[in-house]
Amino acid sequence: MSRLGIAIGIGVVGGFLGALLALFIIPIPVENKELVTYMIGQLSGLASGIVSYHYASTALGSKATDNTGAAFRAIEAAVNATPGERAP
């Protein structure tokens, strides 16, 4: 991943955490309540997408790659086996 992608990810997650902290410190005017709620919801979606991309997809992707490789090795052994011989 490029440095720009990492910087954007840090900015979005930091922005979400900062906005969440600001909700407890800064009073929100009543007329802006829906807007602030919408913005926090959008930031939380972006932040969760970034976190899941970096942590969940990497672990699942490597496991899927290992499983696919094992399946292809088993298929290759079955194709190369002589008739009457059991493949490992």
Secondary structure by P-SEA (a helix, b strand, c coil): ccaaaaaaaaaaaaaaaaaaaaaacccccccaaaaaaaaaaaaaaaaaaaaaaacaaaaaaaaaaaaaaaaaaaaaaaaacccccccc
